[in-house]
Amino acid sequence: MKKFLFSTIVISLFVFTTVNAQVTSGFKAGVNFSDINSFEFNNDGSSAANTIEDQLDGRRTGYFVGFLVDIPLTEKLSFVPEFIFSQQGKNLESFRLDYLNLPLGLKLEISDLYVSVGPQIGVRVWDSDKSGEFANFEASAFGGIGYIFESNIFIEARYTLGLTDIFQDNNATTFSNGGGTTFTNLEGKNAVIQLGVGYRL
């Protein structure tokens, strides 16, 4: 994962420095509706464990904020790397996660509308329990649609689907509010819906 992250950054810098075109930048922010897909684990079968499990259905509502660089490749197609702080995970406090994400998008403009797709690398920068069960890096893929106004303000909707497990191998999480109940062998992938607004400088 570290080698992939390094290679991705190098490719981004290469494209940025070699494209002879009008490069623009901007910033964006908005709301996240996040969850953990394919969520699996083992519990001890106690009533406390079952109560905690019932609380795992809730999605987390958070926010994201960051900046972008728009590098034209053709008249309609551009490469758009971004650097985004993003609140993700589930609503239950033990599974709330914050990431610094690097989406690497290809954007196709269709009049004032545009669509974008690409890979994303995430670096976990915070989790509420700090217990070490979460992976430091994760890989995702995203797709989105947006609209650019004449004022250079834009609105965007995006869905990001995790491709890698967000948990470390042989992990375990203990819930103090559940009488010391422990879940083991957790597995899952991030899933995030983003609704945002931004401005191109």
C-alpha positions as CSV (number, residue, x, y, z in Angstrom):
1,M,0.0,0.0,0.0
2,K,2.8,2.4,0.8
3,K,4.5,1.7,-2.5
4,F,1.2,2.3,-4.3
5,L,0.7,5.6,-2.5
6,F,4.2,6.8,-3.4
7,S,3.7,5.8,-7.0
8,T,0.4,7.6,-7.2
9,I,1.9,10.8,-5.8
10,V,4.8,10.7,-8.2
11,I,2.5,10.2,-11.2
12,S,0.3,13.1,-10.0
13,L,3.4,15.4,-9.7
14,F,4.6,14.3,-13.2
15,V,1.3,15.1,-14.8
16,F,1.1,18.4,-13.0
17,T,4.5,19.5,-14.2
18,T,4.4,18.3,-17.8
19,V,1.0,19.3,-19.0
20,N,1.2,22.6,-21.0
21,A,-2.2,24.0,-20.4
22,Q,-4.2,26.4,-18.2
23,V,-4.1,24.8,-14.8
24,T,-6.7,26.0,-12.2
25,S,-7.3,25.3,-8.6
26,G,-10.1,25.5,-6.1
27,F,-11.6,24.3,-2.8
28,K,-14.6,22.3,-1.8
29,A,-16.6,21.3,1.3
30,G,-19.8,19.5,2.1
31,V,-21.5,16.7,4.0
32,N,-20.7,13.0,4.2
33,F,-23.1,10.1,4.7
34,S,-20.8,7.2,5.4
35,D,-21.1,3.6,6.4
36,I,-19.0,0.4,6.5
37,N,-19.9,-2.1,3.8
38,S,-19.6,-5.9,4.1
39,F,-19.2,-5.5,7.8
40,E,-18.5,-8.8,9.5
41,F,-17.2,-9.8,13.0
42,N,-17.5,-12.3,15.7
43,N,-19.0,-11.5,19.1
44,D,-19.1,-13.5,22.4
45,G,-22.9,-14.1,22.1
46,S,-23.7,-12.2,25.2
47,S,-26.8,-10.0,25.6
48,A,-24.5,-7.0,25.8
49,A,-22.9,-7.9,22.5
50,N,-26.3,-8.3,20.9
51,T,-27.3,-4.9,22.1
52,I,-24.2,-3.3,20.7
53,E,-24.7,-5.1,17.4
54,D,-28.2,-3.6,17.2
55,Q,-26.6,-0.1,17.2
56,L,-24.3,-0.8,14.2
57,D,-26.9,0.0,11.6
58,G,-26.6,3.8,11.9
59,R,-24.6,5.7,9.3
60,R,-22.4,8.5,10.3
61,T,-23.2,12.0,9.1
62,G,-19.9,14.1,8.9
63,Y,-18.2,16.6,6.7
64,F,-15.4,16.9,4.2
65,V,-13.2,19.9,3.2
66,G,-10.2,20.2,0.9
67,F,-8.7,21.6,-2.2
68,L,-8.3,20.5,-5.9
69,V,-6.1,21.2,-8.9
70,D,-7.7,21.0,-12.4
71,I,-5.2,20.0,-15.1
72,P,-6.6,20.0,-18.7
73,L,-5.7,17.1,-20.9
74,T,-7.9,18.0,-23.8
75,E,-10.7,20.6,-24.4
76,K,-13.2,18.5,-22.4
77,L,-11.1,16.1,-20.4
78,S,-9.0,17.0,-17.4
79,F,-7.0,15.3,-14.6
80,V,-8.2,16.5,-11.1
81,P,-6.1,15.5,-8.0
82,E,-7.6,16.5,-4.7
83,F,-6.5,16.6,-1.1
84,I,-9.5,16.1,1.2
85,F,-10.1,15.8,5.0
86,S,-13.1,13.4,5.4
87,Q,-15.1,12.1,8.3
88,Q,-16.2,8.5,7.7
89,G,-17.1,5.2,9.3
90,K,-20.3,4.4,11.3
91,N,-22.4,6.4,13.7
92,L,-21.4,4.2,16.7
93,E,-18.5,6.1,18.3
94,S,-16.1,3.2,18.2
95,F,-16.3,3.1,14.4
96,R,-15.9,6.8,13.6
97,L,-12.9,7.4,11.4
98,D,-11.2,10.5,9.9
99,Y,-9.1,10.3,6.8
100,L,-6.9,12.5,4.6
101,N,-7.9,11.3,1.1
102,L,-6.1,11.7,-2.2
103,P,-8.7,11.3,-5.0
104,L,-7.2,11.2,-8.5
105,G,-10.1,11.9,-10.9
106,L,-10.6,12.1,-14.6
107,K,-13.2,14.8,-15.3
108,L,-15.3,14.9,-18.5
109,E,-17.1,18.2,-19.1
110,I,-20.5,18.0,-20.9
111,S,-21.5,21.7,-21.3
112,D,-21.8,23.0,-17.7
113,L,-22.3,19.5,-16.4
114,Y,-19.4,17.1,-15.7
115,V,-18.8,13.6,-14.6
116,S,-15.7,12.3,-12.8
117,V,-14.3,8.9,-11.9
118,G,-11.0,7.6,-10.4
119,P,-9.1,5.9,-7.7
120,Q,-8.6,7.2,-4.2
121,I,-6.0,6.6,-1.5
122,G,-6.9,7.3,2.2
123,V,-4.7,7.8,5.2
124,R,-6.4,7.3,8.5
125,V,-5.6,10.2,10.8
126,W,-8.0,9.6,13.7
127,D,-10.3,7.0,15.3
128,S,-12.2,7.5,18.5
129,D,-10.8,4.5,20.4
130,K,-7.2,4.7,19.2
131,S,-7.1,0.9,19.8
132,G,-5.0,0.0,16.8
133,E,-7.6,-2.3,15.1
134,F,-7.9,0.0,12.0
135,A,-5.6,-0.1,9.0
136,N,-3.5,3.0,8.4
137,F,-4.3,3.1,4.6
138,E,-7.2,2.2,2.4
139,A,-7.9,2.2,-1.3
140,S,-11.2,3.2,-2.9
141,A,-12.8,4.1,-6.2
142,F,-15.3,6.9,-6.8
143,G,-17.7,8.4,-9.3
144,G,-19.5,11.6,-9.3
145,I,-21.5,14.3,-11.2
146,G,-21.4,18.0,-10.9
147,Y,-22.5,21.3,-12.3
148,I,-20.4,24.5,-12.7
149,F,-22.1,27.9,-12.6
150,E,-20.8,31.0,-14.5
151,S,-19.6,32.4,-11.2
152,N,-17.1,29.4,-10.9
153,I,-19.2,28.0,-8.0
154,F,-19.9,24.3,-8.5
155,I,-22.0,21.7,-6.8
156,E,-21.2,18.0,-6.8
157,A,-22.5,14.6,-5.7
158,R,-20.1,11.7,-5.4
159,Y,-20.1,8.0,-4.2
160,T,-16.9,6.4,-3.0
161,L,-16.7,2.6,-2.6
162,G,-13.9,1.1,-0.5
163,L,-11.8,-1.6,-2.1
164,T,-9.7,-2.7,0.8
165,D,-10.4,-3.8,4.4
166,I,-10.3,-0.9,6.9
167,F,-9.3,-3.2,9.8
168,Q,-6.0,-4.7,10.7
169,D,-5.6,-8.5,10.7
170,N,-6.3,-10.3,13.9
171,N,-8.1,-7.3,15.4
172,A,-10.3,-7.0,18.4
173,T,-12.4,-4.2,19.8
174,T,-13.7,-4.0,23.4
175,F,-16.7,-1.9,24.3
176,S,-16.5,-0.4,27.8
177,N,-20.2,0.6,27.7
178,G,-21.0,-3.0,27.0
179,G,-19.5,-4.5,30.1
180,G,-16.2,-5.2,28.4
181,T,-17.7,-7.1,25.5
182,T,-15.2,-7.8,22.8
183,F,-15.7,-8.2,19.0
184,T,-13.0,-10.0,17.1
185,N,-12.0,-10.6,13.4
186,L,-13.7,-7.4,12.2
187,E,-13.8,-6.9,8.4
188,G,-15.4,-4.1,6.3
189,K,-14.9,-1.4,3.6
190,N,-15.7,2.2,3.6
191,A,-18.7,3.5,1.6
192,V,-19.4,7.3,1.4
193,I,-22.0,9.5,-0.2
194,Q,-20.7,13.1,-0.6
195,L,-22.8,16.2,-1.3
196,G,-20.7,19.3,-1.7
197,V,-20.1,22.8,-3.0
198,G,-16.9,24.4,-4.2
199,Y,-15.3,27.4,-5.9
200,R,-12.7,27.4,-8.7
201,L,-10.2,30.2,-8.4
